Amino acid sequence: MNSPLHTFLLIAVMAGATILLRFLPFWLFSKNTPRAVLYLGQVLPYAIMTMLVVYCLRSVDILSASHGLPEALAVLLVVVLHKWKHNTLLSILAGTLFYMALVQLVFV
């Protein structure tokens, strides 16, 4: 059942479907991009980031021992770094590393 040809064909079909789905929007909208797509391109990044922040902070228990202090400090670092450097990747990476250091070393 799992012959090398079968495996190769499965991979080829999956790769073809992935490539088609990636390039299809560029082929469809090569002439002019609809206004709805342009609007979504402007608002979705902010909506996604807001959802990620809510998801990350949803289980913070302010009644526990650290009272959410590591989370608050990490969020503050992310905001300050982003306002200062305007680099999303740097802000998120530094905030994550800072939070992990606080949780593992300071608030044990």
VOGU-3710 file (C-alpha; in Angstrom, 3 decimals, decimal comma):
1> mnsplhtfll> 0,000/0,000/0,000  2,738/2,507/0,915  4,943/2,062/-2,093  7,475/4,773/-2,967  5,382/5,737/-6,008  2,272/6,159/-3,845  4,201/8,324/-1,382  5,686/10,411/-4,201  2,260/10,959/-5,769  0,792/12,026/-2,421
11> iavmagatil> 3,569/14,547/-1,905  3,228/15,814/-5,492  -0,537/16,334/-5,143  -0,131/18,131/-1,799  2,651/20,336/-3,172  0,590/21,152/-6,270  -2,471/22,074/-4,211  -0,361/24,234/-1,896  1,298/26,055/-4,803  -2,056/26,575/-6,524
21> lrflpfwlfs> -3,635/28,019/-3,374  -0,651/30,327/-2,801  -0,540/31,726/-6,336  -4,283/31,814/-7,057  -4,910/35,217/-5,411  -2,074/36,788/-7,402  -3,469/35,401/-10,641  -7,021/36,477/-9,844  -6,129/39,978/-8,669  -3,240/40,732/-11,018
31> kntpravlyl> -5,073/43,599/-12,736  -6,789/45,343/-9,834  -7,252/44,413/-6,221  -10,816/44,675/-4,863  -11,410/47,359/-2,246  -12,587/44,751/0,263  -9,259/42,922/0,049  -7,333/46,190/0,483  -9,479/47,051/3,514  -8,878/43,634/5,072
41> gqvlpyaimt> -5,160/44,047/4,454  -5,259/47,221/6,536  -7,374/46,052/9,473  -6,584/42,362/9,890  -3,039/42,760/11,268  -4,347/44,864/14,176  -7,266/42,509/14,793  -4,988/39,470/14,801  -2,505/41,086/17,186  -5,342/42,069/19,528
51> mlvvyclrsv> -6,688/38,517/19,487  -3,208/37,147/20,259  -2,810/39,504/23,229  -6,226/38,525/24,598  -5,419/34,837/24,058  -2,069/35,129/25,844  -3,449/37,051/28,807  -6,776/35,220/29,213  -5,522/32,865/31,928  -3,597/35,395/34,030
61> dilsashglp> -4,678/34,981/37,629  -4,240/38,239/39,506  -5,025/36,440/42,758  -2,036/34,087/42,482  1,353/34,726/44,066  2,894/36,917/41,350  -0,408/38,785/40,658  0,268/38,861/36,905  3,439/40,901/37,356  5,587/38,913/34,868
71> ealavllvvv> 2,915/39,238/32,201  2,457/42,960/32,834  6,214/43,589/32,704  6,579/41,603/29,479  3,682/43,459/27,841  5,182/46,769/28,955  8,554/45,795/27,458  6,905/44,831/24,165  5,040/48,140/23,965  8,111/50,235/24,850
81> lhkwkhntll> 10,360/48,371/22,424  7,831/48,605/19,633  7,294/52,342/20,148  11,067/52,872/20,276  12,319/50,629/17,443  9,150/50,005/15,361  10,234/46,394/14,873  7,508/43,853/15,589  9,795/40,828/15,480  12,259/42,375/17,917
91> silagtlfym> 9,473/43,433/20,266  7,796/40,034/20,374  11,060/38,097/20,650  12,416/40,312/23,431  9,098/40,231/25,300  8,919/36,453/25,078  12,502/35,971/26,248  12,008/38,496/29,054  8,806/36,782/30,187  10,441/33,346/30,143
101> alvqlvfv> 13,415/34,661/32,143  11,064/36,218/34,701  9,000/33,056/35,079  11,976/30,682/35,210  14,427/32,762/37,275  12,664/35,495/39,237  9,080/34,381/39,964  9,802/30,722/40,704
//
